[in-house]
Amino acid sequence: MCYNTWQSDTVGNFVWHFLEQCRIFKVKILFSIVSLLLFVAPSAAADFTYQEYTKAPDLWKRGFVFGISRYMSAVAQPDEEPPYPVRTAFQRCLASSTDSLLVRQVEAYVATNPGSSKGPMVAIVMRALFELCRSEIERQSPKGAPSQR
């Protein structure tokens, strides 16, 4: 009887220790992934160029440009105050735009402004969208179009 109690306690301790080690391992893996996303991803996005963009598959390009367009339609510009006329202009301008149309707009912008293809891709897309929506922005904003950071 004593032997069985000792044996079950030993097995229980072993299982508990094993599960604890598994949890620690999982936390280390999770921490590594989060660290990678927090520290590497922002710098990688800033370094992403038009030359790299041109090599990407069309589906990826459409998603990239469409994501930035949704961001610009949802988030006010840093110097913008309520009622957020530039954001409203982007919402109206981009509401009926397809992802394919936006990709063509970016490519047309780079073709007409070849010097712009040297900077970060996010900035290129933002400038292309400002150009696409310029008339709507000027109509909405009493001060005219904001700077294109």
N, C-alpha and C positions, 0 to 999 in steps of 0.2 A: 504494500500500500504506500509506504514511504517512497519507494523507488518510483512508482508511477507519478506521484506528486512532483518529485524532483525532476523526472523526465519531462513532464508536461510543462513545468516552469522553465526548464532549459530550452525546450522547443519554443515555448512562447517568447522567451527573451531573444532567441535567435531570429524568430519571425519579426518581432518588433524592431530589432536592430537592422535587419535586412530592409524592412519597409522604410525605416528612417533614412537609411543610406540612399534608397531609391528617391525619396523626396528631396534630399539634398542635391542629388544629381540632377533632378528635374529643375530645381530652382537655379542651379548653375547654368544649365542649358538655356532656360528662359532669360536669365540675366544676360547671357552672351548675345542672344538674339536682340533683345531690347537695346543693349549697348550698341550693337551694330547699326540698328535703325536710327538711333539718336545721334550717333557721332559720324557715321560714314555716309548715310543717305543724304543729309543736307549738303554736304560738300560735293557729293557726286552729282546732285541736281544742278548745282551752280556751275559745274564743269562740263555739263552736257552741251555739246555744240551742234550747229546745224549739219556739219559733216557727218556726225554720228547719227543724227536724226534721219538723214537721207538714206542711211543703210538699214533703218528699222523697217519691219513689215508694215504694210499699209494699215492693217487693223490696229497696230500699236500706235501709229502716227495719229489715226483718227481718235483714239482714246485719249492720247496725250493732249492734243489740241482741244478736244471737247471738254476735258477736265478743267483746263485753264479757263475756257469760256464760261463754264458753270461757276467757277470761283469768282470771276470778274462780274458775273450777274448777281452773285449772292453777297459779296463782301464790298463794302464801301471803300473808296480810295482813301488813303491816309489823310489827305487834306480836305476831305469832303465832309460837309455838315448836313444835318437833317434839312430837308427831306431827301437827301442823297440823290441829286439829279443825275449824276454820272452813272451810278449803279442802275437807276431807273432806265436811263438811256440804253445801257447794255442789255437790260432785261428785254426791252422792246426790240432792239436791233437783233439780238441773238435768238429770240423766241422761236422763230421759224427756220433758223439755220440748221442744216444737217451737219454731221461731223465731216462728211466728204467735202461739203462746200467750205467749211472752215479750213481744212487742210489745203484746198486749192487757194484760198485767200492767203495763207501763210506762204505758200510757194510763189504766188504772184508778188507778194510783198518783197520777198528776198530777190526775186528776179528784177524788180524795179529799183531795189535798194541793195545792190550787191555788197556794199560795205557793212551792212547790218548783219551779215551772216557770220561775222567773226566773234560775236559775243555769246553769252549764255542763251540757250534755246528758249527758256521761259520768257526772257525779255523780248526776244524776237516775236514770239507768239503774241505777247501783250501789245507790242507796237503794231503788229498786223491787225489785231482786233480793234485797236484804237482807230486805225485808218479805215477799217470796214465800217465802223459805227460813228465816224467823225460827224457826219451831218446830223445824226440823231443826238449826239452829245451836245453839239452847238445849239441845237433847237431846245434842248432841255435845260442847259446850264446858262444862267444869265451872264456869267463871266467868260463863257466860251469853254473850249476844251482845256482840260488840265494838262500839266506837263506829262511827258511820257517816260518818266523815270527809267 
